[in-house]
Amino acid sequence: MHGSKRSFKFPLTEIPIKCPHCATLLVIATVMDTIKFGQRTCPACRKRFIIEHNVPRKLDDSLKKPNASVKPVRNARKSGFAKQK
């Protein structure tokens, strides 16, 4: 007896939003009812933006690159304690 293959299709929801940069109408197809958090690029102006709870927002410059005063950590130890001999 062969196992039956079930074909289950998720219904697509089309969410109309506007690009926060150029106000172009975009339709996002998703299997969710709301987009909790997502990042997209507008096909018209090629700028990135985020979508939070179906609300498009411009990406802050602070999210694009770290602050200049923040330096990468090298040779960081997992614990804060120095090795004892």
Secondary structure, 3 states (H helix, E strand, C coil): CCCCCCCCCCCCEEEEEECCCCCCEEEEEECCCCCCEEEEECCCCCCEEEEECCEEEECCHHHHCCCCCCCCCCCCCCCCCCCCC
